Structures are given as C-alpha cells and as structure tokens.
Amino acid sequence: MSSGESGAGKTETAKIAMQYLAALGGGSGIEYEILKTNPILEAFGNAKTSRNNNSSRFGKLIEIHFSETGKISGAKIQTSHSSNLCTEQSRVVQCADGERSYHIFYQLCAGAPLDLRENLNLGSADDYKYLRQSNCHSISGVDDAEQFRIVKEALDIVHVSKEDQEIVFAMLAAVLWLGNVSFTAIDNENHVEPVVDEDLQKNWHTFHYGIPYCGASLGNTPNFTSSPFALQSRGRDPAVALEVLPLGPSILAWPQITVVPIATGLRSVLST
C-alpha cells in the first residue's frame, strides 16, 4: 500500500514497484501489458493540481498474480468505478485556477490525428469552457501530443479495439462541446432552452456520435425541442418539483426545465 499526502510520490512509487515485479517475474510477455496500463490510468484518472502536476484523482487496487514457478500470470486492476474507491468526477466540469482537468482531455486536443480531429471537429483546449476556466492548458516539460500517442499505443497493447477507442474519444469530445452549451430564459416563468449558436449546430454530429449511451435514441438531424431528461412537474417549488426521466432523442434541449442554474447543473451532471 502506498500512502501519503499529495505530491509525496504514491503514483511514482506504485509504478516503480510494478516495474520491479515485472522484472522479477517476467518472461511470458504479459508483464509488458500490465505496465502499459499505467499511461492509460494516468491519462483518464490524473490531473494537475496546485501541489502536483500528476496527481491521481482516483483510487486503484492492483493485484499481480504469479504462477507456481514465480512468473507473472495475470493481473487485476480495480478502479473507482469497479469498487468503493473514490473518483473526483467534479473535476470534469470545474477545477480551480491554475489546475487542470484530467490529462486525457488536453492530450486529445493536442495529439489527435487529422482524421480523428476532423471527425470529432476537435479544437484546441482553449476552445472549451471546461478546459479554459482554470487558465491552465499545459504542464511545463510535458508534451500532451506525445502523451496521447503513448496512450493510443497502450490501448492497442492491452487489446482495446479501434472501434472502442473511437467511441471513447468521441465521448470525450462530446463532453467538451457539451460544456459550451449555454441556456437562456424564454418566458416570464423562467423556462429555458439552449442557445442555438454556430458551435452548437456545427458540432451536432459530435454529440450524435459521442453520447450513444445516454438513454437517448438519437436522430439524424438535431432536434432542439426534445430532451433525454424530461423534467416532470410535481408541484410549484422548483427545488422539489422535478424528477428526471431518461426519455427523448436529443441531448441539446431541456424545454421543460425552469431556471437557468438547474439546466446548467443538469448539463454538468450529464458531462460527469
């Protein structure tokens, strides 16, 4: 077990321990795959904080299995989503000044090849509200484009299919563009709708492709009058009057929502 305050070296200690065990019990080739999980876990689970440029924002439990002859025979990695280990989901939508969101967002923006960039209509980190709000886009001495290449190589080595990789990258891009969606009141009762600007129209296909698992059945064209979260009124008090139902075919409009902060909050919930 590695423990200590932020920046004490827990992440690096765990990597050194894994390298030692791989050198000690290697030979089958599987140790190489186990080590290649590190850049993937760090890309999706680590971020720059005020105290640490590569801070783990989640917990992980790594089991390395050995055969009777002392050779590595496999491994099991439990992370926040497969156990009770905590992950900092709020960092996706908000982080403090001088800090960054998860590395993978910046790596994708910096290192995506031209075909992927065009398919997802990717911009630079500065194009996205979720990434520019902290005024920190880069880390001294770190090449995000090169790190993205390393992550893609690692995904290949651990046998994540190209199709699954494309879905993951599309979902990341959709989250970034979702953060740029804003809302405006449309009547005296503070009902809201999304502001349909050029960015929203231009990036519809990214939403369409990138959020295939939101309980929504997406159509071929944008529908700004329906919603995956139909908010049904149960009274007059907005604080207790709403229930969320995963219904409609579009993730871009919340026509029954009252009050802009509620709509904005639901956007952030969907993003995380």
C-alpha positions, 0 to 999 in steps of 0.5 A: 500500500502506498500512502501519503499526502499529495505530491509525496510520490504514491503514483511514482512509487506504485509504478516503480514497484510494478516495474520491479515485479515485472522484472522479477517475474517476467518472461511470458510477455504479459508483464509488458501489458500490465505496465502499459496500463499505467499511461492509460490510468494516468491519462483518464484518472490524473490531473494537475493540481496546485501541489502536483502536476500528476496527481491521481484523482482516483483510487486503484487496487492492483493485484499481480498474480504469479504462477507456481514457478514465480512468473507473472500470470495475470493481473487485476486492476480495480478502479473507482468505478469497479469498487468503493474507491473514490473518483473526483468526477467534479473535476470534469466540469470545474477545477480551480485556477491554475489546475487542470482537468484530467490529462486525457482531455488536453492530450486529445486536443493536442495529439489527435490525428487529422482524421480523428480531429476532423471527425470529432471537429476537435479544437484546441483546449482553449476552445472549451469552457471546461478546459479554459476556466482554470487558465491552465492548458499545459504542464511545463516539460510535458508534451500532451501530443506525445502523451496521447500517442503513448496512450493510443499505443497502450490501448492497442497493447492491452487489446482495446479495439479501434472501434472502442477507442473511437467511441471513447474519444468521441465521448470525450469530445462530446463532453467538451462541446457539451460544456459550451452549451449555454441556456437562456430564459424564454418566458416570464416563468423562467423556462429555458432552452439552449442557445442555438449558436454556430458551435452548437449546430456545427458540432451536432454530429459530435454529440450524435456520435459521442453520447450513444449511451445516454438513454437517448435514441438519437436522430439524424438531424438535431432536434432542439425541442426534445430532451433525454431528461424530461423534467416532470412537474410535481408541484410549484417549488422548483427545488422539489418539483422535478424528477428526471426521466431518461426519455427523448432523442436529443441531448441539446434541449431541456424545454421543460426545465425552469431556471437557468442554474438547474439546466446548467447543473443538469448539463454538468451532471450529464458531462460527469 
